[in-house]
Amino acid sequence: MEADPAVPRLSEVLGALPARLEGETVSIGALIDRLTPRSYPLIMLLLAFPNLVPLPAPGLSAIVGLPLAVLTLQMTLGYREPVLPGFLARRRISLPQLVAACRRAEPWAARLERLLRPRLVFLLTGPAERVIGLVAMLLSLVILLPIPFGNAIPALAICLIAVGLLVGDGLTVLAGLVVAALGVGFVVLFAQAIAGFALGLIGL
């Protein structure tokens, strides 16, 4: 799986996207329709990244987490093109928050592009691609959980996986899978701490 020359550079997408959107909010369906081509990695990145940038966006993880889970499930099942059900496509996010996230991400994306290149591409084809989609779907469900700061690590993992898929860099995808394991570990430890606290309150 080599980088698709038809896919624009990530920094270009981040720089141009805000100018193509209008209003105070934008539906997730409209956001996806503005992406050309409508590739799974590009959509995954755009939906996950706002959870990574420290912005005051209450409820954002709940808005994007479920669409992310549906899209990555479709990727796992081998759907050629992502399609959201109407009730998810109509979900709206703040356009100023999205613009701020894109502006913060653009210079970092430009730096990242200079480091990435196609490598370990055998990790991105066939059954491996389905496994990557499954991992991304599980991470999307973790983003939905009401865990303080718990959505940043899975969002970072999804972003790394998405960038790796975009440029055909299996090493970056592997890095995303490592971060995914760390994120799941954090969630497990957090759940254990909460369970221990609850048991302590009831005297068990």
PADO-414395 format. One record per residue (C-alpha): residue number from 1; x, y, z; residue in one letter. Coordinates in pm, 1 decimal. Each point is the difference from the previous one (the first is absolute). Layout:
BEGIN
+-----+----------+----------+----------+------+
:  nr :       xx :       yy :       zz : rest :
+-----+----------+----------+----------+------+
: NUM :        X :        Y :        Z :    A :
...
+-----+----------+----------+----------+------+
//
This chain:
BEGIN
+-----+----------+----------+----------+------+
:  nr :       xx :       yy :       zz : rest :
+-----+----------+----------+----------+------+
:   1 :      0.0 :      0.0 :      0.0 :    M :
:   2 :    187.5 :    305.6 :   -123.6 :    E :
:   3 :    -95.2 :    360.1 :     57.3 :    A :
:   4 :   -271.6 :     96.4 :   -245.0 :    D :
:   5 :    121.3 :    289.9 :   -216.6 :    P :
:   6 :   -363.0 :    113.3 :    -33.1 :    A :
:   7 :    -17.3 :     61.7 :    374.4 :    V :
:   8 :    102.1 :    359.3 :     80.6 :    P :
:   9 :    261.5 :     72.6 :    261.4 :    R :
:  10 :   -141.3 :     10.1 :    351.5 :    L :
:  11 :    126.5 :    353.6 :     63.8 :    S :
:  12 :   -178.8 :    112.8 :   -317.4 :    E :
:  13 :   -326.5 :   -158.5 :    113.9 :    V :
:  14 :     22.9 :    161.2 :    344.0 :    L :
:  15 :     83.3 :    338.4 :   -150.2 :    G :
:  16 :   -277.0 :     -1.9 :   -260.3 :    A :
:  17 :   -285.9 :   -165.8 :    189.2 :    L :
:  18 :   -112.8 :    296.1 :    217.6 :    P :
:  19 :    -50.7 :    219.9 :   -309.1 :    A :
:  20 :   -237.4 :   -259.8 :   -143.8 :    R :
:  21 :   -234.5 :      6.1 :    300.4 :    L :
:  22 :   -247.1 :    265.9 :    112.8 :    E :
:  23 :   -209.4 :     76.7 :    307.7 :    G :
:  24 :     46.9 :    -44.0 :    373.6 :    E :
:  25 :    -35.4 :   -378.3 :    -14.4 :    T :
:  26 :     53.9 :   -265.5 :   -263.5 :    V :
:  27 :   -157.8 :   -342.0 :    -30.4 :    S :
:  28 :    229.6 :   -300.4 :     -8.4 :    I :
:  29 :   -161.7 :   -101.5 :   -328.2 :    G :
:  30 :     86.1 :    336.2 :   -157.2 :    A :
:  31 :    353.4 :    -24.5 :    136.1 :    L :
:  32 :     49.1 :   -339.8 :   -162.7 :    I :
:  33 :   -147.9 :    123.5 :   -328.2 :    D :
:  34 :    259.5 :    281.6 :    -10.6 :    R :
:  35 :    286.1 :   -249.2 :     11.5 :    L :
:  36 :    136.6 :   -104.7 :   -338.7 :    T :
:  37 :     55.4 :   -286.3 :    -30.0 :    P :
:  38 :   -230.6 :   -136.6 :    269.7 :    R :
:  39 :    258.2 :   -244.2 :    133.7 :    S :
:  40 :    -32.9 :   -179.2 :    331.7 :    Y :
:  41 :    337.3 :    120.9 :    139.5 :    P :
:  42 :    -71.8 :    363.9 :    -82.3 :    L :
:  43 :   -342.4 :    -10.2 :    166.7 :    I :
:  44 :    138.3 :   -188.1 :    301.6 :    M :
:  45 :    265.0 :    267.2 :     42.7 :    L :
:  46 :   -238.8 :    294.9 :    -29.2 :    L :
:  47 :   -242.4 :   -149.8 :    252.6 :    L :
:  48 :    262.1 :   -118.1 :    249.8 :    A :
:  49 :    233.5 :    298.7 :     -3.3 :    F :
:  50 :   -224.6 :    251.6 :    185.5 :    P :
:  51 :      4.9 :   -241.8 :    296.5 :    N :
:  52 :    377.9 :     23.3 :      1.2 :    L :
:  53 :     34.4 :    378.5 :     -6.5 :    V :
:  54 :    -60.9 :    164.2 :    341.9 :    P :
:  55 :   -306.2 :    205.4 :    -86.0 :    L :
:  56 :   -303.5 :     83.3 :    216.3 :    P :
:  57 :   -240.6 :   -232.1 :   -178.6 :    A :
:  58 :   -239.6 :   -162.1 :    247.8 :    P :
:  59 :   -183.2 :   -298.2 :   -143.5 :    G :
:  60 :    221.7 :    -21.1 :   -307.9 :    L :
:  61 :    104.7 :   -359.5 :     65.9 :    S :
:  62 :   -364.5 :   -107.1 :     13.9 :    A :
:  63 :    -72.5 :    175.9 :   -329.7 :    I :
:  64 :    286.7 :   -148.1 :   -203.0 :    V :
:  65 :     58.6 :   -329.4 :    181.9 :    G :
:  66 :   -302.4 :   -185.6 :   -135.6 :    L :
:  67 :     46.7 :    113.1 :   -364.3 :    P :
:  68 :    364.5 :   -104.4 :     30.7 :    L :
:  69 :   -106.4 :   -341.5 :    127.5 :    A :
:  70 :   -247.1 :    -47.3 :   -287.7 :    V :
:  71 :    251.0 :    107.5 :   -266.0 :    L :
:  72 :    278.7 :   -219.1 :    134.3 :    T :
:  73 :   -244.5 :   -293.1 :     20.4 :    L :
:  74 :    -73.8 :     53.3 :   -368.9 :    Q :
:  75 :    375.1 :      3.6 :    -65.8 :    M :
:  76 :     34.4 :   -328.4 :    189.9 :    T :
:  77 :   -280.7 :   -156.7 :   -203.4 :    L :
:  78 :    159.9 :    108.8 :   -327.0 :    G :
:  79 :   -242.9 :    272.3 :   -111.6 :    Y :
:  80 :    163.7 :    183.9 :   -289.6 :    R :
:  81 :   -140.7 :    340.7 :     95.3 :    E :
:  82 :   -102.8 :    132.4 :    342.5 :    P :
:  83 :   -370.4 :     75.7 :     41.9 :    V :
:  84 :   -156.1 :    132.8 :    319.2 :    L :
:  85 :   -361.8 :    -64.1 :     98.6 :    P :
:  86 :   -208.1 :    317.2 :    -11.4 :    G :
:  87 :    -30.4 :     47.6 :    376.7 :    F :
:  88 :    379.5 :     -2.5 :     32.7 :    L :
:  89 :     64.6 :    208.1 :   -312.2 :    A :
:  90 :   -225.6 :    270.2 :    148.0 :    R :
:  91 :    205.4 :     31.5 :    318.4 :    R :
:  92 :    155.0 :    344.8 :     18.8 :    R :
:  93 :    327.8 :    126.2 :    140.9 :    I :
:  94 :    117.7 :    354.7 :     63.2 :    S :
:  95 :    163.0 :    146.4 :   -310.1 :    L :
:  96 :    221.8 :    244.0 :    198.7 :    P :
:  97 :    133.8 :   -294.7 :    202.1 :    Q :
:  98 :     67.8 :   -196.9 :   -317.2 :    L :
:  99 :    174.4 :    297.1 :   -162.7 :    V :
: 100 :    215.5 :     51.7 :    309.3 :    A :
: 101 :     96.7 :   -368.1 :      0.0 :    A :
: 102 :     92.3 :     11.1 :   -370.2 :    C :
: 103 :    211.8 :    311.9 :     44.6 :    R :
: 104 :    189.6 :   -151.3 :    291.7 :    R :
: 105 :     52.0 :   -325.5 :   -184.3 :    A :
: 106 :    112.2 :    136.6 :   -338.0 :    E :
: 107 :    363.6 :     87.6 :     88.0 :    P :
: 108 :     42.7 :   -329.5 :    186.3 :    W :
: 109 :   -139.4 :   -189.0 :   -297.6 :    A :
: 110 :    249.4 :    174.1 :   -230.9 :    A :
: 111 :    288.8 :   -105.3 :    225.8 :    R :
: 112 :   -131.6 :   -354.0 :     20.8 :    L :
: 113 :    -27.4 :    -30.5 :   -377.2 :    E :
: 114 :    374.3 :     55.0 :    -31.7 :    R :
: 115 :     67.9 :   -301.0 :    223.2 :    L :
: 116 :   -246.9 :   -253.3 :   -137.3 :    L :
: 117 :     43.4 :   -219.9 :   -304.6 :    R :
: 118 :   -136.0 :   -331.3 :   -129.1 :    P :
: 119 :    153.3 :   -288.4 :    199.6 :    R :
: 120 :   -110.3 :   -334.2 :    143.1 :    L :
: 121 :   -290.6 :     21.5 :   -243.7 :    V :
: 122 :    -72.9 :   -371.8 :     38.3 :    F :
: 123 :   -150.8 :     88.5 :    339.0 :    L :
: 124 :   -271.1 :    208.7 :   -167.7 :    L :
: 125 :   -152.5 :   -244.1 :   -245.6 :    T :
: 126 :   -246.6 :   -288.6 :      4.5 :    G :
: 127 :    -99.3 :   -136.2 :    343.0 :    P :
: 128 :    233.9 :    248.0 :    173.7 :    A :
: 129 :   -211.3 :    289.7 :   -124.2 :    E :
: 130 :   -312.1 :   -160.2 :    152.1 :    R :
: 131 :    179.8 :    -46.0 :    332.6 :    V :
: 132 :    107.1 :    364.9 :     -5.7 :    I :
: 133 :   -361.8 :     99.6 :    -59.2 :    G :
: 134 :   -113.0 :   -215.5 :    292.6 :    L :
: 135 :    256.9 :    158.9 :    232.4 :    V :
: 136 :   -108.2 :    347.4 :   -112.0 :    A :
: 137 :   -364.3 :    -90.5 :     66.3 :    M :
: 138 :     80.6 :   -113.0 :    355.3 :    L :
: 139 :    194.0 :    322.9 :     56.2 :    L :
: 140 :   -300.8 :    197.8 :   -123.1 :    S :
: 141 :   -215.7 :   -169.5 :    263.5 :    L :
: 142 :    257.8 :     87.6 :    266.6 :    V :
: 143 :    -25.6 :    366.2 :   -107.0 :    I :
: 144 :   -370.1 :    -19.3 :     87.8 :    L :
: 145 :     71.5 :    -97.1 :    360.9 :    L :
: 146 :    -32.4 :    279.2 :    259.7 :    P :
: 147 :    359.9 :    -29.4 :    122.8 :    I :
: 148 :    187.6 :    322.0 :     89.1 :    P :
: 149 :    276.2 :     49.1 :   -259.3 :    F :
: 150 :    -74.9 :   -355.0 :   -114.2 :    G :
: 151 :    -87.5 :     96.2 :   -356.6 :    N :
: 152 :    336.5 :    163.2 :    -82.9 :    A :
: 153 :    202.8 :   -323.1 :    -13.4 :    I :
: 154 :   -240.6 :   -195.2 :   -226.5 :    P :
: 155 :    -39.9 :    313.0 :   -215.7 :    A :
: 156 :    379.2 :     18.1 :    -38.3 :    L :
: 157 :      9.2 :   -369.2 :    -93.6 :    A :
: 158 :   -270.2 :     48.0 :   -265.0 :    I :
: 159 :    182.0 :    304.4 :   -139.8 :    C :
: 160 :    327.1 :   -193.8 :    -31.6 :    L :
: 161 :   -177.1 :   -293.7 :   -163.1 :    I :
: 162 :   -183.1 :    231.9 :   -240.4 :    A :
: 163 :    315.2 :    191.0 :    -98.8 :    V :
: 164 :    186.9 :   -326.8 :    -50.7 :    G :
: 165 :   -276.2 :   -131.3 :   -226.7 :    L :
: 166 :     -9.3 :    324.6 :   -196.4 :    L :
: 167 :    369.4 :    -12.4 :    -92.4 :    V :
: 168 :     42.0 :   -377.9 :      1.4 :    G :
: 169 :    231.5 :      6.8 :    302.4 :    D :
: 170 :    -37.8 :   -325.1 :    193.2 :    G :
: 171 :    246.4 :    117.4 :    263.8 :    L :
: 172 :   -225.2 :    291.7 :     93.4 :    T :
: 173 :   -298.4 :   -236.0 :     14.9 :    V :
: 174 :    200.2 :   -224.9 :    233.9 :    L :
: 175 :     70.8 :    302.1 :    220.2 :    A :
: 176 :   -374.5 :     65.8 :      7.0 :    G :
: 177 :    -66.6 :   -358.6 :    107.8 :    L :
: 178 :    252.0 :     36.5 :    284.2 :    V :
: 179 :   -170.9 :    320.1 :    113.9 :    V :
: 180 :   -333.7 :   -184.4 :    -26.7 :    A :
: 181 :    127.4 :   -266.8 :    241.1 :    A :
: 182 :    109.3 :    272.1 :    242.0 :    L :
: 183 :   -340.3 :    164.7 :    -27.3 :    G :
: 184 :   -184.0 :   -322.9 :     75.8 :    V :
: 185 :    233.3 :    -55.7 :    295.1 :    G :
: 186 :    -86.1 :    345.3 :    132.6 :    F :
: 187 :   -372.5 :    -72.3 :    -27.9 :    V :
: 188 :     40.7 :   -331.7 :    183.8 :    V :
: 189 :    198.2 :    163.2 :    280.6 :    L :
: 190 :   -254.5 :    280.6 :     26.8 :    F :
: 191 :   -287.5 :   -249.9 :     17.4 :    A :
: 192 :    182.0 :   -196.6 :    270.4 :    Q :
: 193 :     57.9 :    318.2 :    200.3 :    A :
: 194 :   -366.9 :     99.4 :    -25.9 :    I :
: 195 :   -111.5 :   -350.2 :     97.4 :    A :
: 196 :    235.2 :      1.0 :    298.2 :    G :
: 197 :   -126.0 :    340.9 :    110.6 :    F :
: 198 :   -365.1 :   -109.7 :    -31.8 :    A :
: 199 :     62.9 :   -318.0 :    195.3 :    L :
: 200 :    176.9 :    201.1 :    268.4 :    G :
: 201 :   -302.2 :    229.6 :     35.4 :    L :
: 202 :   -233.0 :   -292.3 :     63.6 :    I :
: 203 :    244.3 :   -171.7 :    233.7 :    G :
: 204 :     92.7 :   -300.0 :   -212.0 :    L :
+-----+----------+----------+----------+------+
//
